[in-house]
């Protein structure tokens, strides 16, 4: 499972350095969604951390106010 965790973290970092600069700053949350994903997967692993990331991404829409939402 450690290999899967490292792969997921690498993919998120690749997104941050390759794709994210083209999209510009648009995250309504603090920390950003990609930082949240890194923290959640590093702390809880791929399954539980990935579930937290999925819930976070589902909150990303114009009707949600955003704000501070740290990994708990």
PDB file of N, CA, C and O in Angstrom, chain B, residues numbered from 101:
ATOM      1  N   UNK B 101       0.821  -1.199   0.000  1.00  0.00           N
ATOM      2  CA  UNK B 101       0.000   0.000   0.000  1.00  0.00           C
ATOM      3  C   UNK B 101       0.863   1.261   0.000  1.00  0.00           C
ATOM      4  O   UNK B 101       0.425   2.316  -0.459  1.00  0.00           O
ATOM      5  N   UNK B 102       2.084   1.152   0.512  1.00  0.00           N
ATOM      6  CA  UNK B 102       2.960   2.312   0.543  1.00  0.00           C
ATOM      7  C   UNK B 102       3.289   2.792  -0.864  1.00  0.00           C
ATOM      8  O   UNK B 102       3.425   3.994  -1.091  1.00  0.00           O
ATOM      9  N   UNK B 103       3.417   1.866  -1.811  1.00  0.00           N
ATOM     10  CA  UNK B 103       3.686   2.253  -3.187  1.00  0.00           C
ATOM     11  C   UNK B 103       2.537   3.044  -3.782  1.00  0.00           C
ATOM     12  O   UNK B 103       2.757   3.999  -4.526  1.00  0.00           O
ATOM     13  N   UNK B 104       1.315   2.654  -3.460  1.00  0.00           N
ATOM     14  CA  UNK B 104       0.137   3.367  -3.955  1.00  0.00           C
ATOM     15  C   UNK B 104       0.074   4.769  -3.353  1.00  0.00           C
ATOM     16  O   UNK B 104      -0.278   5.727  -4.042  1.00  0.00           O
ATOM     17  N   UNK B 105       0.410   4.890  -2.082  1.00  0.00           N
ATOM     18  CA  UNK B 105       0.418   6.201  -1.425  1.00  0.00           C
ATOM     19  C   UNK B 105       1.430   7.122  -2.107  1.00  0.00           C
ATOM     20  O   UNK B 105       1.128   8.275  -2.414  1.00  0.00           O
ATOM     21  N   UNK B 106       2.621   6.603  -2.335  1.00  0.00           N
ATOM     22  CA  UNK B 106       3.660   7.412  -2.989  1.00  0.00           C
ATOM     23  C   UNK B 106       3.244   7.816  -4.394  1.00  0.00           C
ATOM     24  O   UNK B 106       3.497   8.944  -4.817  1.00  0.00           O
ATOM     25  N   UNK B 107       2.605   6.898  -5.124  1.00  0.00           N
ATOM     26  CA  UNK B 107       2.139   7.211  -6.474  1.00  0.00           C
ATOM     27  C   UNK B 107       1.092   8.322  -6.441  1.00  0.00           C
ATOM     28  O   UNK B 107       1.162   9.261  -7.233  1.00  0.00           O
ATOM     29  N   UNK B 108       0.133   8.222  -5.538  1.00  0.00           N
ATOM     30  CA  UNK B 108      -0.914   9.251  -5.430  1.00  0.00           C
ATOM     31  C   UNK B 108      -0.313  10.608  -5.076  1.00  0.00           C
ATOM     32  O   UNK B 108      -0.687  11.625  -5.660  1.00  0.00           O
ATOM     33  N   UNK B 109       0.608  10.627  -4.129  1.00  0.00           N
ATOM     34  CA  UNK B 109       1.247  11.886  -3.742  1.00  0.00           C
ATOM     35  C   UNK B 109       2.042  12.467  -4.908  1.00  0.00           C
ATOM     36  O   UNK B 109       2.039  13.680  -5.120  1.00  0.00           O
ATOM     37  N   UNK B 110       2.725  11.604  -5.668  1.00  0.00           N
ATOM     38  CA  UNK B 110       3.479  12.071  -6.834  1.00  0.00           C
ATOM     39  C   UNK B 110       2.545  12.663  -7.885  1.00  0.00           C
ATOM     40  O   UNK B 110       2.851  13.702  -8.471  1.00  0.00           O
ATOM     41  N   UNK B 111       1.400  12.005  -8.130  1.00  0.00           N
ATOM     42  CA  UNK B 111       0.442  12.507  -9.120  1.00  0.00           C
ATOM     43  C   UNK B 111      -0.117  13.871  -8.717  1.00  0.00           C
ATOM     44  O   UNK B 111      -0.287  14.748  -9.563  1.00  0.00           O
ATOM     45  N   UNK B 112      -0.400  14.046  -7.432  1.00  0.00           N
ATOM     46  CA  UNK B 112      -0.918  15.336  -6.963  1.00  0.00           C
ATOM     47  C   UNK B 112       0.148  16.421  -7.126  1.00  0.00           C
ATOM     48  O   UNK B 112      -0.156  17.533  -7.558  1.00  0.00           O
ATOM     49  N   UNK B 113       1.387  16.098  -6.782  1.00  0.00           N
ATOM     50  CA  UNK B 113       2.470  17.081  -6.961  1.00  0.00           C
ATOM     51  C   UNK B 113       2.664  17.413  -8.437  1.00  0.00           C
ATOM     52  O   UNK B 113       2.894  18.570  -8.787  1.00  0.00           O
ATOM     53  N   UNK B 114       2.574  16.412  -9.298  1.00  0.00           N
ATOM     54  CA  UNK B 114       2.699  16.655 -10.742  1.00  0.00           C
ATOM     55  C   UNK B 114       1.586  17.584 -11.213  1.00  0.00           C
ATOM     56  O   UNK B 114       1.833  18.497 -12.001  1.00  0.00           O
ATOM     57  N   UNK B 115       0.367  17.357 -10.738  1.00  0.00           N
ATOM     58  CA  UNK B 115      -0.753  18.242 -11.078  1.00  0.00           C
ATOM     59  C   UNK B 115      -0.448  19.677 -10.647  1.00  0.00           C
ATOM     60  O   UNK B 115      -0.681  20.620 -11.404  1.00  0.00           O
ATOM     61  N   UNK B 116       0.073  19.837  -9.433  1.00  0.00           N
ATOM     62  CA  UNK B 116       0.347  21.178  -8.901  1.00  0.00           C
ATOM     63  C   UNK B 116       1.386  21.927  -9.731  1.00  0.00           C
ATOM     64  O   UNK B 116       1.294  23.145  -9.884  1.00  0.00           O
ATOM     65  N   UNK B 117       2.364  21.217 -10.263  1.00  0.00           N
ATOM     66  CA  UNK B 117       3.442  21.887 -10.991  1.00  0.00           C
ATOM     67  C   UNK B 117       3.225  21.950 -12.496  1.00  0.00           C
ATOM     68  O   UNK B 117       3.832  22.785 -13.168  1.00  0.00           O
ATOM     69  N   UNK B 118       2.368  21.079 -13.042  1.00  0.00           N
ATOM     70  CA  UNK B 118       2.172  21.050 -14.493  1.00  0.00           C
ATOM     71  C   UNK B 118       0.834  21.665 -14.898  1.00  0.00           C
ATOM     72  O   UNK B 118       0.797  22.527 -15.775  1.00  0.00           O
ATOM     73  N   UNK B 119      -0.251  21.243 -14.283  1.00  0.00           N
ATOM     74  CA  UNK B 119      -1.592  21.667 -14.693  1.00  0.00           C
ATOM     75  C   UNK B 119      -2.042  22.935 -13.973  1.00  0.00           C
ATOM     76  O   UNK B 119      -2.551  23.859 -14.607  1.00  0.00           O
ATOM     77  N   UNK B 120      -1.861  22.985 -12.678  1.00  0.00           N
ATOM     78  CA  UNK B 120      -2.375  24.089 -11.870  1.00  0.00           C
ATOM     79  C   UNK B 120      -1.914  25.477 -12.320  1.00  0.00           C
ATOM     80  O   UNK B 120      -2.724  26.403 -12.299  1.00  0.00           O
ATOM     81  N   UNK B 121      -0.659  25.667 -12.727  1.00  0.00           N
ATOM     82  CA  UNK B 121      -0.266  27.011 -13.187  1.00  0.00           C
ATOM     83  C   UNK B 121      -1.074  27.500 -14.389  1.00  0.00           C
ATOM     84  O   UNK B 121      -1.254  28.707 -14.555  1.00  0.00           O
ATOM     85  N   UNK B 122      -1.552  26.603 -15.211  1.00  0.00           N
ATOM     86  CA  UNK B 122      -2.356  26.986 -16.379  1.00  0.00           C
ATOM     87  C   UNK B 122      -3.769  27.397 -15.982  1.00  0.00           C
ATOM     88  O   UNK B 122      -4.407  28.188 -16.678  1.00  0.00           O
ATOM     89  N   UNK B 123      -4.261  26.861 -14.860  1.00  0.00           N
ATOM     90  CA  UNK B 123      -5.630  27.149 -14.426  1.00  0.00           C
ATOM     91  C   UNK B 123      -5.717  28.416 -13.583  1.00  0.00           C
ATOM     92  O   UNK B 123      -6.765  29.059 -13.531  1.00  0.00           O
ATOM     93  N   UNK B 124      -4.631  28.771 -12.930  1.00  0.00           N
ATOM     94  CA  UNK B 124      -4.633  29.952 -12.073  1.00  0.00           C
ATOM     95  C   UNK B 124      -5.226  29.647 -10.709  1.00  0.00           C
ATOM     96  O   UNK B 124      -5.827  28.591 -10.513  1.00  0.00           O
ATOM     97  N   UNK B 125      -5.060  30.569  -9.760  1.00  0.00           N
ATOM     98  CA  UNK B 125      -5.576  30.350  -8.406  1.00  0.00           C
ATOM     99  C   UNK B 125      -7.101  30.475  -8.380  1.00  0.00           C
ATOM    100  O   UNK B 125      -7.641  31.542  -8.671  1.00  0.00           O
ATOM    101  N   UNK B 126      -7.781  29.410  -8.038  1.00  0.00           N
ATOM    102  CA  UNK B 126      -9.240  29.437  -8.033  1.00  0.00           C
ATOM    103  C   UNK B 126      -9.843  28.711  -6.838  1.00  0.00           C
ATOM    104  O   UNK B 126     -11.066  28.665  -6.704  1.00  0.00           O
ATOM    105  N   UNK B 127      -9.016  28.144  -5.969  1.00  0.00           N
ATOM    106  CA  UNK B 127      -9.554  27.350  -4.868  1.00  0.00           C
ATOM    107  C   UNK B 127     -10.181  28.262  -3.815  1.00  0.00           C
ATOM    108  O   UNK B 127      -9.584  29.256  -3.403  1.00  0.00           O
ATOM    109  N   UNK B 128     -11.383  27.911  -3.391  1.00  0.00           N
ATOM    110  CA  UNK B 128     -12.106  28.706  -2.406  1.00  0.00           C
ATOM    111  C   UNK B 128     -11.831  28.237  -0.979  1.00  0.00           C
ATOM    112  O   UNK B 128     -12.380  28.785  -0.023  1.00  0.00           O
ATOM    113  N   UNK B 129     -10.987  27.232  -0.840  1.00  0.00           N
ATOM    114  CA  UNK B 129     -10.704  26.667   0.477  1.00  0.00           C
ATOM    115  C   UNK B 129      -9.286  26.989   0.934  1.00  0.00           C
ATOM    116  O   UNK B 129      -8.412  27.315   0.130  1.00  0.00           O
ATOM    117  N   UNK B 130      -9.082  26.890   2.232  1.00  0.00           N
ATOM    118  CA  UNK B 130      -7.764  27.000   2.828  1.00  0.00           C
ATOM    119  C   UNK B 130      -7.588  25.820   3.767  1.00  0.00           C
ATOM    120  O   UNK B 130      -8.336  25.721   4.740  1.00  0.00           O
ATOM    121  N   UNK B 131      -6.654  24.930   3.534  1.00  0.00           N
ATOM    122  CA  UNK B 131      -5.661  24.896   2.468  1.00  0.00           C
ATOM    123  C   UNK B 131      -6.298  24.569   1.114  1.00  0.00           C
ATOM    124  O   UNK B 131      -7.448  24.138   1.039  1.00  0.00           O
ATOM    125  N   UNK B 132      -5.532  24.781   0.061  1.00  0.00           N
ATOM    126  CA  UNK B 132      -6.047  24.488  -1.279  1.00  0.00           C
ATOM    127  C   UNK B 132      -6.403  23.009  -1.377  1.00  0.00           C
ATOM    128  O   UNK B 132      -5.954  22.200  -0.565  1.00  0.00           O
ATOM    129  N   UNK B 133      -7.194  22.669  -2.353  1.00  0.00           N
ATOM    130  CA  UNK B 133      -7.635  21.281  -2.507  1.00  0.00           C
ATOM    131  C   UNK B 133      -6.465  20.331  -2.745  1.00  0.00           C
ATOM    132  O   UNK B 133      -6.466  19.211  -2.234  1.00  0.00           O
ATOM    133  N   UNK B 134      -5.471  20.764  -3.510  1.00  0.00           N
ATOM    134  CA  UNK B 134      -4.327  19.882  -3.746  1.00  0.00           C
ATOM    135  C   UNK B 134      -3.499  19.704  -2.472  1.00  0.00           C
ATOM    136  O   UNK B 134      -3.003  18.608  -2.212  1.00  0.00           O
ATOM    137  N   UNK B 135      -3.343  20.760  -1.676  1.00  0.00           N
ATOM    138  CA  UNK B 135      -2.624  20.621  -0.410  1.00  0.00           C
ATOM    139  C   UNK B 135      -3.418  19.750   0.554  1.00  0.00           C
ATOM    140  O   UNK B 135      -2.841  18.942   1.281  1.00  0.00           O
ATOM    141  N   UNK B 136      -4.729  19.909   0.565  1.00  0.00           N
ATOM    142  CA  UNK B 136      -5.595  19.068   1.389  1.00  0.00           C
ATOM    143  C   UNK B 136      -5.413  17.602   1.004  1.00  0.00           C
ATOM    144  O   UNK B 136      -5.311  16.738   1.875  1.00  0.00           O
ATOM    145  N   UNK B 137      -5.372  17.323  -0.295  1.00  0.00           N
ATOM    146  CA  UNK B 137      -5.199  15.950  -0.769  1.00  0.00           C
ATOM    147  C   UNK B 137      -3.854  15.390  -0.327  1.00  0.00           C
ATOM    148  O   UNK B 137      -3.780  14.249   0.130  1.00  0.00           O
ATOM    149  N   UNK B 138      -2.794  16.176  -0.455  1.00  0.00           N
ATOM    150  CA  UNK B 138      -1.477  15.721   0.003  1.00  0.00           C
ATOM    151  C   UNK B 138      -1.498  15.407   1.495  1.00  0.00           C
ATOM    152  O   UNK B 138      -0.999  14.365   1.919  1.00  0.00           O
ATOM    153  N   UNK B 139      -2.071  16.298   2.285  1.00  0.00           N
ATOM    154  CA  UNK B 139      -2.122  16.108   3.739  1.00  0.00           C
ATOM    155  C   UNK B 139      -2.963  14.893   4.118  1.00  0.00           C
ATOM    156  O   UNK B 139      -2.555  14.091   4.958  1.00  0.00           O
ATOM    157  N   UNK B 140      -4.136  14.757   3.504  1.00  0.00           N
ATOM    158  CA  UNK B 140      -5.051  13.669   3.853  1.00  0.00           C
ATOM    159  C   UNK B 140      -4.466  12.307   3.499  1.00  0.00           C
ATOM    160  O   UNK B 140      -4.547  11.373   4.296  1.00  0.00           O
ATOM    161  N   UNK B 141      -3.882  12.189   2.323  1.00  0.00           N
ATOM    162  CA  UNK B 141      -3.329  10.899   1.903  1.00  0.00           C
ATOM    163  C   UNK B 141      -2.069  10.572   2.694  1.00  0.00           C
ATOM    164  O   UNK B 141      -1.853   9.414   3.050  1.00  0.00           O
ATOM    165  N   UNK B 142      -1.239  11.561   2.973  1.00  0.00           N
ATOM    166  CA  UNK B 142      -0.040  11.322   3.781  1.00  0.00           C
ATOM    167  C   UNK B 142      -0.413  10.907   5.201  1.00  0.00           C
ATOM    168  O   UNK B 142       0.259  10.070   5.802  1.00  0.00           O
ATOM    169  N   UNK B 143      -1.468  11.483   5.729  1.00  0.00           N
ATOM    170  CA  UNK B 143      -1.856  11.217   7.120  1.00  0.00           C
ATOM    171  C   UNK B 143      -2.665   9.935   7.280  1.00  0.00           C
ATOM    172  O   UNK B 143      -2.424   9.163   8.208  1.00  0.00           O
ATOM    173  N   UNK B 144      -3.626   9.700   6.380  1.00  0.00           N
ATOM    174  CA  UNK B 144      -4.566   8.596   6.549  1.00  0.00           C
ATOM    175  C   UNK B 144      -4.427   7.469   5.534  1.00  0.00           C
ATOM    176  O   UNK B 144      -5.082   6.437   5.680  1.00  0.00           O
ATOM    177  N   UNK B 145      -3.602   7.634   4.519  1.00  0.00           N
ATOM    178  CA  UNK B 145      -3.461   6.595   3.512  1.00  0.00           C
ATOM    179  C   UNK B 145      -4.397   6.833   2.339  1.00  0.00           C
ATOM    180  O   UNK B 145      -5.190   7.774   2.330  1.00  0.00           O
ATOM    181  N   UNK B 146      -4.286   5.955   1.349  1.00  0.00           N
ATOM    182  CA  UNK B 146      -5.004   6.146   0.094  1.00  0.00           C
ATOM    183  C   UNK B 146      -6.514   5.984   0.267  1.00  0.00           C
ATOM    184  O   UNK B 146      -7.276   6.785  -0.275  1.00  0.00           O
ATOM    185  N   UNK B 147      -6.959   4.986   0.996  1.00  0.00           N
ATOM    186  CA  UNK B 147      -8.405   4.736   1.091  1.00  0.00           C
ATOM    187  C   UNK B 147      -9.129   5.805   1.904  1.00  0.00           C
ATOM    188  O   UNK B 147     -10.020   6.478   1.387  1.00  0.00           O
ATOM    189  N   UNK B 148      -8.757   5.962   3.156  1.00  0.00           N
ATOM    190  CA  UNK B 148      -9.441   6.948   4.001  1.00  0.00           C
ATOM    191  C   UNK B 148      -9.135   8.371   3.539  1.00  0.00           C
ATOM    192  O   UNK B 148     -10.038   9.202   3.450  1.00  0.00           O
ATOM    193  N   UNK B 149      -7.873   8.652   3.247  1.00  0.00           N
ATOM    194  CA  UNK B 149      -7.494   9.978   2.760  1.00  0.00           C
ATOM    195  C   UNK B 149      -8.160  10.296   1.438  1.00  0.00           C
ATOM    196  O   UNK B 149      -8.608  11.421   1.218  1.00  0.00           O
ATOM    197  N   UNK B 150      -8.227   9.303   0.550  1.00  0.00           N
ATOM    198  CA  UNK B 150      -8.902   9.505  -0.734  1.00  0.00           C
ATOM    199  C   UNK B 150     -10.379   9.791  -0.556  1.00  0.00           C
ATOM    200  O   UNK B 150     -10.956  10.583  -1.302  1.00  0.00           O
ATOM    201  N   UNK B 151     -11.000   9.146   0.435  1.00  0.00           N
ATOM    202  CA  UNK B 151     -12.406   9.429   0.735  1.00  0.00           C
ATOM    203  C   UNK B 151     -12.600  10.856   1.212  1.00  0.00           C
ATOM    204  O   UNK B 151     -13.554  11.526   0.815  1.00  0.00           O
ATOM    205  N   UNK B 152     -11.692  11.323   2.067  1.00  0.00           N
ATOM    206  CA  UNK B 152     -11.760  12.710   2.536  1.00  0.00           C
ATOM    207  C   UNK B 152     -11.590  13.687   1.377  1.00  0.00           C
ATOM    208  O   UNK B 152     -12.268  14.713   1.311  1.00  0.00           O
ATOM    209  N   UNK B 153     -10.682  13.360   0.469  1.00  0.00           N
ATOM    210  CA  UNK B 153     -10.457  14.217  -0.700  1.00  0.00           C
ATOM    211  C   UNK B 153     -11.702  14.249  -1.575  1.00  0.00           C
ATOM    212  O   UNK B 153     -12.084  15.310  -2.068  1.00  0.00           O
ATOM    213  N   UNK B 154     -12.335  13.108  -1.771  1.00  0.00           N
ATOM    214  CA  UNK B 154     -13.558  13.055  -2.579  1.00  0.00           C
ATOM    215  C   UNK B 154     -14.648  13.939  -1.975  1.00  0.00           C
ATOM    216  O   UNK B 154     -15.306  14.689  -2.697  1.00  0.00           O
ATOM    217  N   UNK B 155     -14.843  13.858  -0.663  1.00  0.00           N
ATOM    218  CA  UNK B 155     -15.841  14.705   0.001  1.00  0.00           C
ATOM    219  C   UNK B 155     -15.488  16.177  -0.183  1.00  0.00           C
ATOM    220  O   UNK B 155     -16.362  17.004  -0.440  1.00  0.00           O
ATOM    221  N   UNK B 156     -14.214  16.496  -0.052  1.00  0.00           N
ATOM    222  CA  UNK B 156     -13.768  17.885  -0.234  1.00  0.00           C
ATOM    223  C   UNK B 156     -14.054  18.369  -1.649  1.00  0.00           C
ATOM    224  O   UNK B 156     -14.552  19.480  -1.832  1.00  0.00           O
ATOM    225  N   UNK B 157     -13.745  17.549  -2.652  1.00  0.00           N
ATOM    226  CA  UNK B 157     -13.974  17.944  -4.040  1.00  0.00           C
ATOM    227  C   UNK B 157     -15.463  18.092  -4.349  1.00  0.00           C
ATOM    228  O   UNK B 157     -15.843  18.911  -5.185  1.00  0.00           O
ATOM    229  N   UNK B 158     -16.300  17.310  -3.685  1.00  0.00           N
ATOM    230  CA  UNK B 158     -17.745  17.443  -3.893  1.00  0.00           C
ATOM    231  C   UNK B 158     -18.282  18.757  -3.327  1.00  0.00           C
ATOM    232  O   UNK B 158     -19.345  19.222  -3.736  1.00  0.00           O
ATOM    233  N   UNK B 159     -17.549  19.354  -2.389  1.00  0.00           N
ATOM    234  CA  UNK B 159     -17.944  20.656  -1.835  1.00  0.00           C
ATOM    235  C   UNK B 159     -17.528  21.813  -2.736  1.00  0.00           C
ATOM    236  O   UNK B 159     -17.915  22.956  -2.493  1.00  0.00           O
ATOM    237  N   UNK B 160     -16.757  21.533  -3.753  1.00  0.00           N
ATOM    238  CA  UNK B 160     -16.206  22.584  -4.613  1.00  0.00           C
ATOM    239  C   UNK B 160     -17.219  22.961  -5.694  1.00  0.00           C
ATOM    240  O   UNK B 160     -17.206  22.420  -6.799  1.00  0.00           O
ATOM    241  N   UNK B 161     -18.084  23.891  -5.350  1.00  0.00           N
ATOM    242  CA  UNK B 161     -19.078  24.403  -6.293  1.00  0.00           C
ATOM    243  C   UNK B 161     -19.470  25.812  -5.858  1.00  0.00           C
ATOM    244  O   UNK B 161     -19.197  26.203  -4.724  1.00  0.00           O
ATOM    245  N   UNK B 162     -20.098  26.570  -6.732  1.00  0.00           N
ATOM    246  CA  UNK B 162     -20.399  27.980  -6.426  1.00  0.00           C
ATOM    247  C   UNK B 162     -21.316  28.196  -5.224  1.00  0.00           C
ATOM    248  O   UNK B 162     -21.297  29.278  -4.637  1.00  0.00           O
ATOM    249  N   UNK B 163     -22.106  27.217  -4.845  1.00  0.00           N
ATOM    250  CA  UNK B 163     -23.034  27.405  -3.733  1.00  0.00           C
ATOM    251  C   UNK B 163     -22.390  27.186  -2.364  1.00  0.00           C
ATOM    252  O   UNK B 163     -22.975  27.554  -1.345  1.00  0.00           O
ATOM    253  N   UNK B 164     -21.208  26.599  -2.327  1.00  0.00           N
ATOM    254  CA  UNK B 164     -20.510  26.385  -1.056  1.00  0.00           C
ATOM    255  C   UNK B 164     -19.602  27.585  -0.797  1.00  0.00           C
ATOM    256  O   UNK B 164     -18.871  28.007  -1.694  1.00  0.00           O
ATOM    257  N   UNK B 165     -19.637  28.141   0.416  1.00  0.00           N
ATOM    258  CA  UNK B 165     -18.852  29.349   0.683  1.00  0.00           C
ATOM    259  C   UNK B 165     -17.341  29.124   0.749  1.00  0.00           C
ATOM    260  O   UNK B 165     -16.575  30.078   0.617  1.00  0.00           O
ATOM    261  N   UNK B 166     -16.900  27.882   0.949  1.00  0.00           N
ATOM    262  CA  UNK B 166     -15.463  27.633   1.074  1.00  0.00           C
ATOM    263  C   UNK B 166     -14.986  27.990   2.462  1.00  0.00           C
ATOM    264  O   UNK B 166     -15.708  27.784   3.437  1.00  0.00           O
ATOM    265  N   UNK B 167     -13.777  28.525   2.570  1.00  0.00           N
ATOM    266  CA  UNK B 167     -13.225  28.917   3.859  1.00  0.00           C
ATOM    267  C   UNK B 167     -12.214  27.910   4.364  1.00  0.00           C
ATOM    268  O   UNK B 167     -11.681  27.103   3.602  1.00  0.00           O
ATOM    269  N   UNK B 168     -11.959  27.969   5.656  1.00  0.00           N
ATOM    270  CA  UNK B 168     -10.960  27.098   6.258  1.00  0.00           C
ATOM    271  C   UNK B 168     -11.537  25.700   6.451  1.00  0.00           C
ATOM    272  O   UNK B 168     -12.611  25.532   7.027  1.00  0.00           O
ATOM    273  N   UNK B 169     -10.808  24.700   5.961  1.00  0.00           N
ATOM    274  CA  UNK B 169     -11.256  23.310   6.034  1.00  0.00           C
ATOM    275  C   UNK B 169     -10.031  22.399   6.119  1.00  0.00           C
ATOM    276  O   UNK B 169      -9.681  21.741   5.139  1.00  0.00           O
ATOM    277  N   UNK B 170      -9.375  22.355   7.288  1.00  0.00           N
ATOM    278  CA  UNK B 170      -8.169  21.530   7.414  1.00  0.00           C
ATOM    279  C   UNK B 170      -8.505  20.040   7.501  1.00  0.00           C
ATOM    280  O   UNK B 170      -9.644  19.662   7.775  1.00  0.00           O
ATOM    281  N   UNK B 171      -7.503  19.211   7.265  1.00  0.00           N
ATOM    282  CA  UNK B 171      -7.656  17.760   7.415  1.00  0.00           C
ATOM    283  C   UNK B 171      -7.796  17.472   8.898  1.00  0.00           C
ATOM    284  O   UNK B 171      -6.984  17.931   9.702  1.00  0.00           O
ATOM    285  N   UNK B 172      -8.805  16.727   9.260  1.00  0.00           N
ATOM    286  CA  UNK B 172      -9.014  16.380  10.680  1.00  0.00           C
ATOM    287  C   UNK B 172      -8.867  14.901  10.868  1.00  0.00           C
ATOM    288  O   UNK B 172      -9.004  14.405  11.986  1.00  0.00           O
TER     289      UNK B 172
END
